[in-house]
Amino acid sequence: MDQAKRESLLSANHGMRKQMERLLDSVEGQHGRMSDILRELENLRPQAGSSDGAVTATVDGSGVLTNLSLTPAAMRRPADELARLIVQATQQAARQAREHSEQAMAPVAEALDDVPEVFDAAAEGPSLRDIREFFRDTDNFTR
């Protein structure tokens, strides 16, 4: 191998090492934040209710109904109206959970935007595109 080719390979290797170091630094930096976010989402319990307070729905961080409160006045309503109020309150609480999840995950997704693609340094390297999309898709954290 001639000297020029050797130096070119060494330079490419150095560049790839620097990119990998940035990637690892970013992952380490986000690890603690991710633990905090996941703990926060596990403990999240958004509530929403009907305008008259007859129905209150509570969901978990995934938007799954965990509690439903009905006043005596709610029980005197026609079944179809009561069902509609329950669905509306549950959907509103689930939207709150999703919005909270999106806001909580946004900094992690943004931090990954600053990480270079390993592919830029080596054609065989993995792409971070899928990882970035994973963190942008809050359904991965609300199931």
MIDO-44863 format. One line per 2 residues: their letters; for each residue x, y, z of C-alpha. Coordinates in steps of 0.1 Angstrom, whole numbers. Example, Ala and Ser with C-alpha at 12.3 -4.5 7.8 and 13.67 -1.06 7.14 Angstrom:
BEGIN
AS) 123 -45 78 | 137 -11 71
This chain:
BEGIN
MD) 0 0 0 | 14 33 -9
QA) 19 62 16 | -9 84 1
KR) -35 56 3 | -24 47 39
ES) -27 83 50 | -61 86 33
LL) -73 55 52 | -59 68 85
SA) -77 101 79 | -110 84 71
NH) -105 62 102 | -98 93 124
GM) -130 110 110 | -151 80 117
RK) -137 77 153 | -146 114 159
QM) -181 108 146 | -185 77 168
ER) -173 97 198 | -199 124 192
LL) -226 97 187 | -216 80 220
DS) -214 113 238 | -249 122 226
VE) -263 88 236 | -247 90 270
GQ) -260 125 274 | -296 115 265
HG) -296 83 286 | -303 100 319
RM) -329 123 302 | -346 93 287
SD) -349 76 321 | -364 107 335
IL) -389 110 306 | -400 74 308
RE) -405 77 346 | -425 109 340
LE) -447 92 314 | -452 62 337
NL) -465 85 364 | -486 108 341
RP) -523 107 348 | -541 134 327
QA) -578 140 335 | -606 155 315
GS) -642 160 322 | -675 170 308
SD) -683 208 309 | -708 202 337
GA) -684 180 357 | -707 149 355
VT) -680 128 339 | -643 127 346
AT) -619 104 328 | -583 97 339
VD) -558 81 316 | -522 69 320
GS) -492 82 300 | -502 59 272
GV) -537 73 270 | -554 42 284
LT) -584 48 306 | -575 41 343
NL) -604 57 361 | -638 70 353
SL) -659 91 377 | -696 96 372
TP) -718 118 394 | -753 108 403
AA) -765 134 378 | -745 116 351
MR) -763 84 359 | -797 100 352
RP) -788 109 316 | -799 88 287
AD) -774 60 280 | -763 74 246
EL) -756 108 260 | -737 94 289
AR) -716 72 265 | -709 102 244
LI) -697 122 274 | -675 93 285
VQ) -659 90 251 | -653 127 248
AT) -637 130 282 | -615 99 276
QQ) -604 112 242 | -596 146 256
AA) -575 131 284 | -557 108 259
RQ) -549 138 237 | -534 155 268
AR) -512 124 274 | -501 124 238
EH) -493 161 237 | -473 157 270
SE) -454 127 255 | -445 147 223
QA) -433 177 243 | -412 154 266
MA) -396 136 237 | -389 166 216
PV) -355 175 232 | -343 140 227
AE) -352 140 190 | -337 174 185
AL) -304 163 202 | -301 135 178
DD) -304 160 149 | -270 173 159
VP) -253 139 157 | -236 132 124
EV) -245 102 103 | -219 75 106
FD) -228 67 70 | -210 100 61
AA) -177 85 73 | -181 49 62
AE) -204 36 35 | -211 5 56
GP) -220 25 87 | -255 25 102
SL) -279 53 96 | -293 73 125
RD) -324 81 105 | -344 52 120
IR) -333 61 155 | -344 97 150
EF) -377 86 137 | -381 62 166
FR) -378 91 191 | -401 113 170
DT) -429 87 170 | -443 90 204
DN) -464 59 199 | -432 40 208
FT) -436 54 243 | -473 55 247
R) -482 18 242
